[in-house]
Amino acid sequence: MQRIRLRYTKRGRLRFTSHRDFQRAFERALRRAEVPMAYSAGFTPHPKVSYANAAPTGTGSEAEYLEIALTATRDPEQLRILLDASLPTGLDIVEAVEARTSGLADRLTASVWELRLDGVEPADARRAVEAFDGAGTVEVQRRTKNGVRTFDARSAVVHLETSPASDETHASQADRPSDQPCAILRLVVRHVTPAVRPDDVLSGLRAVADLAPPVPAAVTRLAQGLLDEETGTVTDPLAPDREAVATEPQPAAATAAATAPA
């Protein structure tokens, strides 16, 4: 059995697909690409696909991860190309690596998010960020299936800052007015329980600084991985697998062929 780990995106209008929608689309892509999937046992076998920490519906992402189990060996890059061609544009398979280590989910401890706030002056956003950073706790409420829950949104936020809105950012949002003020927020959030989502941070900004964007924020996950506590950065969760493949001793035949004179 071979295990392959994939990084995929949710871009454009496909950010509105739910996790269940993606699961169905991905399983169809597996069949179209004729991937030799391993299946679970029992009366209703299903492909062995492990999803890790999917982004909420309505948010874009550049860093979603999953792992598949195969019954035959395949080249990860060729598999990536076949699966990417079998999925709609916007759900893009951008990286594939053979799993050589354990605990992918354990390496997803934080996310980097970008929040585009159309109609908000950057100066107002900066004042709100300063108020949020200076608060000891920022209590917000979220409605759950068990009722309304109150929790602290501040403790999970490692870093929060404003970022300039570039012309390229405006150009990529054809359905949004580019002549209006726009503030961009970047934040690093720990994965805690209960999960603190970008909309919870927005609720916190509204609570401490009365920051209320006139239109819904465009939210994109830029990265997720292991949080480096010293630097506050988020590392690539596939790096250990990539390094293990690179340092694996080559078979003697392959080594001889690589070193033989032309």
Disulfide bonds with the S-S distance in Angstrom:
none
